[in-house]
Amino acid sequence: MRGWWRDLTDLVLPADCAGCGGPRTVLCPGCRAVLSGTGPCRVRPVPEPAGLPVVYAAARYADEARAVLLAHKERGALALAAPLGAALAGAVRAATEPTAPVASGVADPRRPVLLVPVPSARRAVRARGHDPARRIALAAAGELRRTGRPARVAAVLRQRRAVADQSGLGSRERLDNLLGALTVVPGGAGLLRAGGPVVLVDDVMTTGASLTEAARAVRAAVTDTAARERCERGTGGAAYGTARTPVYPGAVREGREEQKSGATEVGPDGMGAGGAMRDVIRAAVVAASPDSFEINRN
């Protein structure tokens, strides 16, 4: 109900630009352009955490872009989800281009991209009345589909333990705080193995700790599922069965779920060369810390 009321308010009441404060516009053309910047870039925090996927960002987390993201996240300016989603879609495209620096298994543009949002803490979702990363991911998936790239949101990650407030923590402290905090929901690994390229998405990357933990959780779930299937086949047991997973398909709003059944193999055991999950090697965010744009090591 709270989210519905905010949506209605955003449509009816005039607002100032969330980026620069310009009158009677939710987001002015200049601030929309800032979100796109000069095009998505690969970003790397300093120091770069071990296990962090390849990350692309649309804008620097500063000035107007920072104001827009905070307005959406903390002040419930839900009308900003569309332009933020468009910016995120650009970063997703860059991360899944055949020329992107990824490991084995170049993205096939005919296969749907699975956008996996990094989940917010439950208490934060309750306080804000919405999950910012998931809402932006839904908008990004819609933008990708409108431009001819199949995409869907797979909300397969959840927090399995409470974590401390990240503000004020350094890079190493954030990694320690989040280690083991995320897990994949039952049946989620089957979806990840069966789908196309998997892109972890979030609104902002600062130290990379959240994306690193999300990648760890996804890789662990897929590896464990593959090992279990090999064991079951070897002992005459049934193969991995039908899964029920929270998938957000084409043209849906936040909160509506589609159940996807079954799973098909993506290479042997859904894995690529060297035993690593083929497609969980990339991530995309709307914005990243300015310093992460300065490291040009592509």
C-alpha positions as CSV (number, residue, x, y, z in Angstrom):
1,M,0.0,0.0,0.0
2,R,2.8,2.4,0.8
3,G,4.5,1.8,-2.5
4,W,1.2,2.3,-4.4
5,W,0.5,5.6,-2.6
6,R,4.0,6.8,-3.4
7,D,3.6,5.9,-7.1
8,L,0.3,7.9,-7.2
9,T,1.9,10.9,-5.4
10,D,4.8,11.0,-7.8
11,L,2.3,11.1,-10.7
12,V,0.0,13.8,-9.3
13,L,2.1,16.2,-7.4
14,P,4.7,18.5,-9.0
15,A,8.3,17.9,-7.9
16,D,11.7,19.5,-8.1
17,C,14.5,17.8,-10.0
18,A,16.1,15.2,-7.7
19,G,19.5,16.0,-9.1
20,C,19.8,19.8,-9.2
21,G,16.6,21.1,-7.6
22,G,15.2,22.6,-10.8
23,P,11.5,23.4,-10.5
24,R,8.6,21.3,-11.5
25,T,10.4,18.3,-13.0
26,V,11.2,15.0,-11.5
27,L,14.5,14.9,-13.4
28,C,15.7,17.5,-15.7
29,P,17.4,16.7,-19.1
30,G,20.8,17.7,-17.8
31,C,20.6,15.4,-14.8
32,R,19.3,12.6,-17.1
33,A,22.4,13.1,-19.2
34,V,24.6,12.9,-16.1
35,L,23.3,9.4,-15.3
36,S,24.4,8.3,-18.7
37,G,27.7,10.1,-18.5
38,T,30.1,9.4,-21.4
39,G,28.9,5.8,-21.6
40,P,29.2,2.9,-19.2
41,C,32.8,2.1,-18.1
42,R,34.5,-0.8,-16.4
43,V,35.2,0.2,-12.8
44,R,37.5,-1.3,-10.1
45,P,37.5,-0.2,-6.5
46,V,40.8,0.3,-4.8
47,P,41.7,-2.1,-3.3
48,E,39.9,-4.6,-5.5
49,P,38.4,-7.5,-3.5
50,A,39.3,-11.0,-4.5
51,G,36.3,-12.6,-6.2
52,L,34.8,-9.3,-7.4
53,P,33.2,-9.9,-10.9
54,V,33.9,-7.6,-13.8
55,V,31.8,-4.5,-13.0
56,Y,30.4,-1.8,-15.3
57,A,28.9,1.5,-14.1
58,A,27.0,4.2,-15.9
59,A,28.0,7.2,-13.8
60,R,30.2,8.5,-11.1
61,Y,28.7,8.5,-7.6
62,A,28.9,12.2,-7.0
63,D,26.9,15.4,-7.3
64,E,23.7,15.0,-9.3
65,A,23.9,11.2,-9.7
66,R,24.4,10.8,-6.0
67,A,21.4,13.1,-5.2
68,V,19.2,11.2,-7.6
69,L,20.1,7.8,-6.2
70,L,19.6,9.0,-2.6
71,A,16.2,10.5,-3.5
72,H,15.1,7.2,-4.9
73,K,16.5,5.0,-2.1
74,E,15.9,7.1,1.0
75,R,13.1,9.5,0.1
76,G,10.9,7.2,-1.9
77,A,11.0,9.1,-5.2
78,L,9.8,6.1,-7.1
79,A,9.4,8.0,-10.4
80,L,13.2,8.0,-10.6
81,A,13.3,4.2,-11.1
82,A,12.7,4.6,-14.8
83,P,15.7,6.8,-15.6
84,L,17.9,4.9,-13.1
85,G,16.8,1.7,-14.8
86,A,17.7,3.1,-18.2
87,A,21.2,4.0,-16.9
88,L,21.6,0.5,-15.4
89,A,20.5,-1.1,-18.6
90,G,23.4,0.7,-20.4
91,A,25.8,-0.8,-17.9
92,V,24.3,-4.3,-18.4
93,R,24.7,-4.0,-22.1
94,A,28.3,-3.0,-21.7
95,A,29.0,-5.9,-19.4
96,T,27.4,-8.5,-21.7
97,E,28.9,-7.3,-25.0
98,P,30.9,-10.0,-26.8
99,T,34.0,-7.8,-26.5
100,A,33.6,-7.3,-22.7
101,P,36.6,-8.7,-20.8
102,V,35.0,-11.9,-19.4
103,A,36.0,-15.5,-19.1
104,S,34.7,-18.4,-21.2
105,G,31.2,-18.3,-22.7
106,V,30.7,-15.0,-24.6
107,A,27.1,-13.8,-24.1
108,D,24.6,-15.0,-26.8
109,P,22.3,-12.0,-27.5
110,R,19.4,-14.4,-28.1
111,R,19.5,-15.8,-24.6
112,P,17.8,-13.7,-21.8
113,V,20.1,-11.8,-19.5
114,L,19.3,-12.7,-15.8
115,L,19.6,-9.6,-13.7
116,V,20.2,-10.7,-10.1
117,P,19.7,-7.7,-7.7
118,V,21.8,-7.5,-4.5
119,P,19.1,-7.6,-1.7
120,S,18.7,-5.0,0.9
121,A,18.4,-5.9,4.5
122,R,14.8,-6.6,5.5
123,R,14.8,-3.9,8.1
124,A,15.9,-1.4,5.4
125,V,13.2,-2.5,3.1
126,R,10.6,-2.1,5.8
127,A,11.8,1.3,6.7
128,R,12.0,2.5,3.1
129,G,8.9,0.8,1.9
130,H,10.6,-0.6,-1.2
131,D,13.7,-2.5,-2.3
132,P,15.7,0.1,-4.4
133,A,18.0,-2.3,-6.2
134,R,15.2,-4.7,-7.2
135,R,13.0,-1.8,-8.4
136,I,15.8,-0.4,-10.6
137,A,16.6,-3.9,-11.9
138,L,12.9,-4.3,-13.0
139,A,13.1,-1.0,-14.8
140,A,16.4,-2.0,-16.4
141,A,15.0,-5.3,-17.6
142,G,12.1,-3.5,-19.2
143,E,14.5,-1.1,-21.0
144,L,16.6,-3.9,-22.3
145,R,13.6,-5.7,-23.7
146,R,12.4,-2.5,-25.4
147,T,15.7,-2.2,-27.2
148,G,15.7,-5.8,-28.3
149,R,17.7,-7.6,-25.6
150,P,15.8,-10.4,-23.8
151,A,16.1,-9.8,-20.0
152,R,14.4,-10.8,-16.8
153,V,14.9,-10.2,-13.1
154,A,15.7,-13.2,-10.9
155,A,15.4,-12.4,-7.2
156,V,17.3,-15.4,-6.0
157,L,19.5,-13.8,-3.4
158,R,18.5,-13.2,0.2
159,Q,20.2,-12.3,3.5
160,R,20.6,-15.2,5.8
161,R,22.0,-13.3,8.8
162,A,22.0,-9.7,10.1
163,V,24.9,-7.5,9.2
164,A,26.1,-4.3,10.8
165,D,25.6,-0.9,9.3
166,Q,28.2,-0.5,6.5
167,S,28.6,3.3,6.9
168,G,31.8,4.1,8.6
169,L,33.4,0.7,7.8
170,G,36.5,0.4,5.6
171,S,37.0,-1.9,2.7
172,R,38.4,-4.8,4.7
173,E,35.8,-4.3,7.5
174,R,32.9,-4.4,4.9
175,L,34.2,-7.6,3.4
176,D,34.3,-9.2,6.8
177,N,30.9,-7.8,7.8
178,L,29.2,-9.3,4.7
179,L,31.1,-12.6,4.4
180,G,28.6,-15.4,4.4
181,A,25.6,-13.0,4.7
182,L,23.9,-13.9,1.4
183,T,22.5,-17.1,0.1
184,V,20.6,-18.3,-2.9
185,V,16.9,-19.3,-2.3
186,P,16.0,-23.0,-2.8
187,G,15.8,-23.8,-6.5
188,G,17.6,-20.6,-7.4
189,A,20.8,-22.3,-8.6
190,G,18.8,-24.3,-11.2
191,L,17.5,-21.1,-12.7
192,L,21.0,-19.5,-12.8
193,R,22.4,-22.6,-14.5
194,A,19.5,-22.8,-17.0
195,G,19.4,-19.2,-18.1
196,G,21.6,-16.9,-20.1
197,P,24.3,-14.6,-18.8
198,V,23.9,-13.7,-15.1
199,V,24.6,-10.1,-14.2
200,L,24.6,-9.0,-10.5
201,V,23.1,-5.6,-10.2
202,D,23.0,-2.9,-7.6
203,D,22.4,0.8,-7.5
204,V,25.9,1.8,-6.2
205,M,29.3,0.2,-5.8
206,T,31.8,1.8,-3.4
207,T,34.2,-0.8,-2.0
208,G,32.8,-3.8,-4.0
209,A,32.0,-5.8,-0.9
210,S,28.3,-6.3,-1.6
211,L,28.9,-7.5,-5.2
212,T,31.8,-9.7,-4.0
213,E,29.6,-11.4,-1.5
214,A,26.7,-11.8,-4.0
215,A,29.1,-13.4,-6.5
216,R,30.4,-15.8,-3.8
217,A,26.9,-16.9,-2.8
218,V,25.8,-17.5,-6.4
219,R,29.0,-19.4,-7.3
220,A,28.7,-21.5,-4.1
221,A,25.0,-22.4,-4.8
222,V,25.7,-23.4,-8.4
223,T,28.8,-25.4,-7.5
224,D,27.0,-27.2,-4.7
225,T,24.0,-28.1,-6.9
226,A,26.3,-29.4,-9.6
227,A,28.2,-31.6,-7.1
228,R,24.9,-32.9,-5.7
229,E,23.6,-33.8,-9.1
230,R,26.8,-35.7,-9.9
231,C,26.6,-37.6,-6.7
232,E,22.9,-38.4,-7.2
233,R,23.6,-39.7,-10.8
234,G,26.5,-41.7,-9.5
235,T,24.3,-43.4,-6.8
236,G,21.2,-43.9,-8.9
237,G,19.3,-41.1,-7.3
238,A,17.0,-38.7,-9.0
239,A,18.4,-35.7,-10.8
240,Y,17.8,-32.2,-9.6
241,G,14.1,-31.7,-9.8
242,T,11.6,-29.0,-10.6
243,A,12.4,-25.7,-9.0
244,R,10.2,-22.9,-7.9
245,T,12.0,-19.6,-8.1
246,P,11.1,-15.9,-7.8
247,V,11.5,-14.7,-11.4
248,Y,10.3,-11.3,-12.6
249,P,9.5,-11.7,-16.4
250,G,8.6,-9.2,-19.1
251,A,6.4,-6.2,-18.3
252,V,5.8,-6.9,-14.6
253,R,5.8,-4.6,-11.6
254,E,7.6,-5.2,-8.3
255,G,6.0,-7.8,-6.1
256,R,4.6,-10.0,-8.9
257,E,6.3,-13.3,-9.3
258,E,6.4,-15.9,-12.0
259,Q,7.4,-19.5,-11.2
260,K,9.9,-21.2,-13.5
261,S,10.1,-25.0,-13.6
262,G,12.9,-27.3,-14.6
263,A,16.4,-26.7,-15.5
264,T,18.6,-27.4,-18.5
265,E,22.4,-27.7,-18.6
266,V,24.7,-24.9,-19.6
267,G,27.8,-26.9,-20.5
268,P,28.8,-29.8,-18.3
269,D,27.1,-29.4,-15.0
270,G,26.2,-25.9,-15.9
271,M,29.8,-24.9,-15.6
272,G,32.4,-23.5,-18.0
273,A,36.0,-24.3,-18.6
274,G,38.0,-24.7,-15.5
275,G,35.0,-25.5,-13.3
276,A,33.9,-21.9,-12.9
277,M,30.3,-21.0,-13.5
278,R,30.4,-19.7,-17.0
279,D,28.3,-16.6,-16.7
280,V,28.6,-15.4,-13.1
281,I,31.5,-13.2,-14.0
282,R,30.0,-9.8,-14.4
283,A,28.1,-7.1,-12.6
284,A,26.5,-3.7,-13.4
285,V,25.6,-0.7,-11.2
286,V,24.1,2.7,-11.8
287,A,27.0,4.5,-10.2
288,A,30.4,3.8,-8.6
289,S,32.8,5.8,-6.6
290,P,34.8,8.3,-8.7
291,D,38.1,6.7,-7.8
292,S,37.1,3.4,-9.4
293,F,36.8,5.1,-12.8
294,E,40.4,6.2,-12.6
295,I,41.9,2.7,-12.8
296,N,42.2,1.8,-16.5
297,R,43.5,-1.7,-16.5
298,N,41.1,-3.2,-19.1
